[in-house]
């Protein structure tokens, strides 16, 4: 019998739920990393940067909610709860940050944005670093 490095009877095959979650997390990270760039363009005097930053906020928030749905699917199908908990924290922070930006509360918007970008980068690394094994396979 051939065993993989993770100890399962066969090498882990990445399933559709995991691929979709990885794709959504990746798209989410690309979108959120663009946000400080757009803000920087605005701060250098190009006022179109603010429009791009506002549009980017809508895109980031929308992808965040899609990621939340994908994390629920991962939780149900693979019995892995950490993607859901991590995504819930990121989406909650993004939502607060979104409304802080609309309100002009930069004292909250900027530091929360930095923390949200960092959290999503960590989540991206975690999702791509090792497979999301179904709970029974990992505990066996």
Secondary structure, DSSP 8 states (H G I E B T S, - for coil): ----TT--SS-----HHHHHHHHHHHHHHHHHHHHHHHHHHHHTT-THHHHHHHHHHHHHHHHHHHHHHHHHHHHHHH---HHHHHHHHHHHHHHHHHHHHHHT-HHHHHHHHHHHHHHHHHHHHHHHHS----HHHHH-
